[in-house]
Amino acid sequence: MSVEEIFQEVIKDKVFYETSGGGVTFSGGEPLMWPEFIADLSQQLKANEINTAVETCGQFPESALPVVLEWIDHVLFDIKLIDEEKHIKYCGGSNREILSNFKKIVTAMPIVIRIPIIPGINDQLYDLNLTVNFLKPYEAQIKHIDLLPYHNLGISKFNALGRPYTLNSVCPPSLEHMKKIQDFFQKNGFMDKVTVMGTD
């Protein structure tokens, strides 16, 4: 679809955005792989007083940022692992570009952090300490930290693609475990900024 086609679909619901205070979120995949498209559509949306947000994993060319950031109201940034070797092992590549892009965004605008909690991979004290220490210098710019409990709903997608699912032995974390991780972040300076998602 073209920018104009999407805009015409979105504008139909403008009254709902006005009532709810919501807006349009670019997600994916990685939406910042198409910065010009997002910038063009966001300009039209903002001209019509519709808020915009990007949900990103941070894996995109740095050159996307100056194209997009001035047109985006909110950024939701996923952080999985700080340890580069573990990131390569579990995510298939280095996190250097991700962490670099995070630093550039967080110094430009307030940001929401989203952390998937995956038992046995990023939920132990070693990784939690790395994450807290990485985020601490940017505490004032972090609006919120959302802790997302791992789920295995993606297994069917892997099966449909004929790809092996490598986390078959991983079970979703208990609410008690998630609350302990929330408490850890709160005790380390993020008092009123951390929420365990999916517990409403």
N, C-alpha and C positions, 0 to 999 in steps of 0.2 A: 504494500500500500504506500501511497505517496504521503508526504507531510500534510497536504491539503485534505486528502481522504480521511486521514486519522483525525485531523482537527475537526472536520465536519461531524464525525461520530462523537467526539468528546463534547463538543459545544452543545449537543442535544441535551446533555445532562447538567448544564451549567447551574440550573436551579438547585440541584442536589448538592453541588459543591458549595454554593452560597449558603445553603441551610446547614450543612455538616461542618463546614470549614475545611473540608478535604480538598483533594486535587488529584493530579495525575502522577503516578510513579512509573519510572522507566526501570524495567527489570530485565531478566533474561534467563539464561545466557549472560553475557557481559555487555550491557548496553553502551558502555563507553568505548566500545570498538567502533561505534558509529557516531562520533561526536558532532559532526556537521548536521546530521539528521536530527539528533536530540536538540541541538541549539536552535535549529530552524523552527521545529515544532514548539519548543519552549517559548521562543519569542512570541509566537502567535497566542499561546496559552496565557502568558503573562500580560499581554496586551488586552486580554479579556478577563483579567483578574482571577485566573485559575492558577493555584499554586502548583509547583512541580517538585518532584523528588527523584533521586537516582538511588537505586540499590545496586551496589557494586561489590565484587570480590577483590577489586584493586588490581587485577591483572589486565592492564591496558597500557598503550603507549602514553608516555608523559605528555606528548604533544596534544592530547585530547583535552587537558585541563584548561588551558587558556581559551579554548573554543567554547567550552560548556559552562564553566563555573559561574560566570556572571548571570546566567539565565536560569540557574537552579536554586530553589529555596532551601532544600533539605538534601542531605546525603546520609544514606544508611550504608555503613561500611562493614563488611564481614571480615573478621579476623579469626583464623583457625589455629595457627601455630606460629610462634615466634622463632623457635629453633629451626634453622634452615635445613639441617640434615633430616629432621623428622618431617618437615614440610615436603622435601623432595621424596621421601619414602612414601608418605600417605597421600600427597596431592599431585605427585608426578612432576614437580618442578620447583625451582627456587622461589623463595618469597621476597627476594631483594627488591624487585620492582614493586611488589605489593606494598611493602613497608615504606618504601620511598614515596609512593603515590599517597599513602596515608598521611605522611608528614606534610606533604605539600597541600593536601586538602584541609587538614585540621588547622593549619596555620592561616588558611584563607577564610574559613567559615566554621561555625559550630557543626558538630557531627554526632550521629548516633552510631554506636558500636553494636554489632551483632556477633555473638560468639556461640557457635554450635558446640555443645558439650558432648564429647564422644568418649565414653568410658574406655579407660586403658590407653588412650591416645593423647588427649590434651586436658585431662581432668585431674591429674596428680599435682602435688605441690610444686614440683620442678617447673612444669609448664605454666601453672597458675602464677607463680612468682615472676616468670619471664614476662607474661602478659601484663601483669600489674605494673612491673617496673618499666615496661615499654610505654604504657599509657599514662603513667603518673605525670610526666612533664606537660601533658596536654589536658590535664584534668579540667581546667577552666573552660576549654573549648569543647569538651565532651558533654553533650546534652543528656545522654542516657546510655546505659549499657544493657542490652537485652541478652539474657542467657537462654539459648535455645536447646532444649533436650533433644539429643539424637533420636531419630526414628528410622525404621527400615522400610518406609513406604516406597522407596525407590527401587526395591528389588525387582518388581515386575517390569520396570523400564529397562533395567539391565538385561533381564531375560529376553525381552522383546527385541533388543539390539544384538542378542547373541554374545554379550560381553560378560565376563565373570564378575560376580559381586564379591569383593574381597573382605567385607565386614560381616560375614554370616555369623561369626561367633560373638559379635558385639550386641549386647542387649541395651534397650533404652535405659537411661539412668532413673533411679527412683526420685520421687519428689524430695525425700529427705536429703539425698545426695546433692540435688540441685540447690536446696536451701543452704547447705553447708558451703557450697561454692559462692552463693550470693553473700553469705555472711563473711567469707574470706575477702571478697571485694570491698564490702562495706567497712570492714576493720582496717583496710589498707587505703582509706581515703575517699572511697566513692559511696559515702553514706546514703544519700537519698537518690542515687542515680542508677541503681541496679534492680532489674526485674527478672524474675523467672517467668518466661513466656509459657503460655498454654496452661496456666493454673487458675484462670478466672472461673 
